[in-house]
Amino acid sequence: MKSFCLFFLLSFSIFAQKTVSSKFSTAEIARFQQQAKRVNIIRDNWGIPHIYGKSDADAVFGLLYAQCEDDFKRVEMNYIEKLGRMSEIKGEASLYDDLQIKLLIDTTDAIADYNKAEPWMKKLLNAYADGINFYLYTHPNTKPAMLTRFKPWYPLLWTDGSIGAISTADITTAELKNFYSGDKVTYTAEPKDPENQTGSNGFAFSPKITASGNAILYINPHVTFYFRPEVQVTSEEGLNAYGAVTWGQMFVYQGFNDYCGWMHTSCNVDVADVYAEKITKKGDKYFYEYDKQLKPVTEKKISISYKDGDGLKTKIFTTYATHHGPIMAKRNDQWISLKSYNRSMTSLIQSWKRTKAKGFEDYKKTMDLRANTSNSTVFADNKGNIAYWHGNFVPVRDRKLNWAKVIDGSTSATEWKGLHTVDETVHVYNPVNGWLQNCNSTPFSAAGAMSPKKADFPPYMAPDGENFRGVNAVKVLDKEKSYTIDKVIAAGYDTNLAAFEVLIPSLINVFEKSVKPTDSLYAVLSEPIAELKKWNYHSSETSVATTLAIEWAGKLSTTLQKLYIDEGEDDQVANVKRFAASATPEQVLPPLLTVVNDLKKKFGKWQMPWGEINRYQRISSDIQQKYDDAQPSVPVGFASALWGMLPSYNSRYYPSTQKRYGVSGNSFICAVEFGPKIKAKSLLAGGESGDSSSKHFNDQLEMYTKGKFKDVLFYKEDVLKNAERTYHPGE
């Protein structure tokens, strides 16, 4: 059973802003300055940092320094979260978020891994910390919220580099609070927020269907806006990676080098399981049954400080664990433990080594480390290979059990039995159709008719169902037989909302069969229905039907919005088709009436073009921006991936707004062709800088709303021709 609990960057009130008062030693400053001399940063005309170092460690030093220049607040906040210290900033409300982190990610283990790291890795980790600390030393006006000195073991606080994700199966922080606070609340599964399920798209095209005879990769992560900046990091030790990094990362997370490229999508491969433990109490000690023997429950004190007024208070938790992992919940009077893999040195090694892979065979060697828990991978290289791997870290389990359910923890028969080899997992290499896709959808449509067969794999290996992005991608990618970079981008920006090809005909059919012209409802809904009836199911700024459809669908059953599924559950496509086939007037007409009336109340009419309501606004450097109808914003014709939109754009209403504002979706997007020379185009949400006074804060905003890409400057001669600033860190 696998799920990712996403902690997106939130606003915070700083109760005790600190200067970097703990002065760095003379020796440290001298070391920083010497390393800075070995690093050149060239900012191009979009503000993108191209970092050149003598060694890999020098390049990492420059990379972290440059990230801090662009948005230190986001770098710091990612690590405050992963240290389990958000409560010190946000107060008691974050106590159980912090407790969850501390139960699953032990800083003592991270420190131990750092101490035993191989020399090459320790150099990189030291350079990571030194790069940030040198930034703090040279920027005394920067006021950290908490972290005045970064430690070299911080990058070891997560698994595969997706800072915002931890594997918790289906255990929620509400359940955790119920257990450790002593509250007795009946467990009910919390519905997942569709806004946080948008995932990503990855496409790969083999030479047989490209105009140039070179492989092309489309990189399209969907995350909260400004979650990742665009960078290039190069060294004289063979590093030359271009792409996106999550703030505070020391490696390119999604991108490419001279030889190959990699795009990660989120998947639902089972990487974490929950066990029901049989607990017995003897005296003041707890024991659990295992293979008909009693074993002592491990107890551990966890202390968490939290903001209270102008000061701090501390709460101490007595936590419990079995050999499976920490006790995280109580269901049906049974203690529930979580077995997961949320932190490891191997994950960081794998993340680093893939950035230096020299093609398909080399990349497969990094996959053999099997330490990537949160991602599927879409791949292409300069030899014309394309590949897809559905997950990477996949424990071997008893196939007779449904691992989406709570597992009996009292027997060794339910233990993991090692890891599946990469060749045993779901994968596709060089399919004859010439293209691969994943949109957080089933791997069994990754190559259309050439996809792997579901019956060949255990259910826990790929419980993912189909979604409407996957449906749309298969249809779109099969059309073209001579792809160029521009045609790949056009495919990635197809605006069809495939879910409405099913839902809208059902709505129209119900209306026409059940509402008579003499009915009062007919007078209100006949024109909106006519608008929907002539719609081509493509979103656009000027489309009134898009507004009606999206506002209406959001008021239907939440079952239609469920994207990630467990073994045996129907997927989104099946649920929507079933709903559409049996929809009743009571299910579909009142929601449309509500939409029409709400639009009239807000705007004086229901005929509102989508772009008038759906807006993009970036007016503040704050991590969580406050949206304001009175402030400048621009129209966006794209829509949520939930309904099949490939160029995802998730927008929301806020209590203070009449219009919807974008919060997540397409972030860093890139199309790259692997010929004798790399050719690529890219686009960022907003711009590279998080500083609202920078010209690179919003310089890609208009381009973003139109899907207009900039040329990637991969080669140094091109970077120099378009250089805006060249400097060593500290200058």
Secondary structure, DSSP 8 states (H G I E B T S, - for coil): ---EEE--------SS-----S---HHHHHHHHHHHHTEEEEEETT--EEEEESSHHHHHHHHHHHHHHHHHHHHHHHHHHHTT-THHHH-GGGHHHHHHHHHH--HHHHHHHHHT--HHHHHHHHHHHHHHHHHHHH-TT---SS-SS--TTGGGGSSSS-TTEEE-TT--HHHHHHHHH------------GGG---EEEEEE-GGGBSSSSEEEEEEEEEETTSS-EEEEEETTS-EEEEE--TT-SS-SEEE-SSEEEEEEE------EEEEE-EEEETTEEEEEETTEEEE-EEEEEEEEEEETTEEEEEEEEEEEETTEEEEEEETTEEEEEE-----HHHHHHHHHHTT--SHHHHHHHHTT----SEEEEEEETTS-EEEES-S--B---TTS-TTS-EETT-GGGS--SB--GGGS-EEES-TTSEEEESSS-GGGTTGGGS--GGGS-GGG------HHHHHHHHHHTT-SSB-HHHHHHHHT--B-TTHHHHHHHHHHHHHHH--TTSHHHHHHHHHHHHHHT--SB--TT-HHHHHHHHHHTTS-GGGG--S--TT---HHHHHHHHHHH--HHHHHHHHHHHHHHHHHHHS-S---HHHHEEE-----SSS----TTS--EE-----GGGT-SS-EEEE--TT-SSEEEEEEE-SEEEEEESSSEEEEEE-SS-S---TTSTTSSTTHHHHHHT--EE---SHHHHHHTEEEEE-TT-
